[in-house]
Amino acid sequence: MAKDYRAFTQDISAYSAQLRKLAPEPMAGFHALAKAAGAEGAVDAKTKELIALAIGVTQRCDGCIGFHAKALVSMGASRAEIAEVMAMCVYMGGGPALMYAADALRAYDQFAEGAAAA
């Protein structure tokens, strides 16, 4: 059964919004950390986002895969860039990483299709 990452990230976003209301300080802290870590610096933002996707794959985090694939589409990352980073994940993580690397490519494709249709 294929995962629908567009629907998946929408669902997580809805529940994250509830968490922001119920626990505003910790959630604000998390978002500030994410913004600071992803900011341009010695490493460009797209490379940082590719790293975040790779970590999501190796940690087997479906939500991470969805949100970082979506961000990479909006940043103009190519399918070839995603594939090369996924190859590194498989190299370092073996079979389990391969399963999630395939999911990351699926997530990228789903968001890219949505961006093309918009």
Secondary structure as UniProt FT lines:
FT   HELIX           5..22
FT   HELIX           24..38
FT   HELIX           45..58
FT   TURN            59..60
FT   HELIX           62..74
FT   TURN            75..76
FT   HELIX           79..117
//
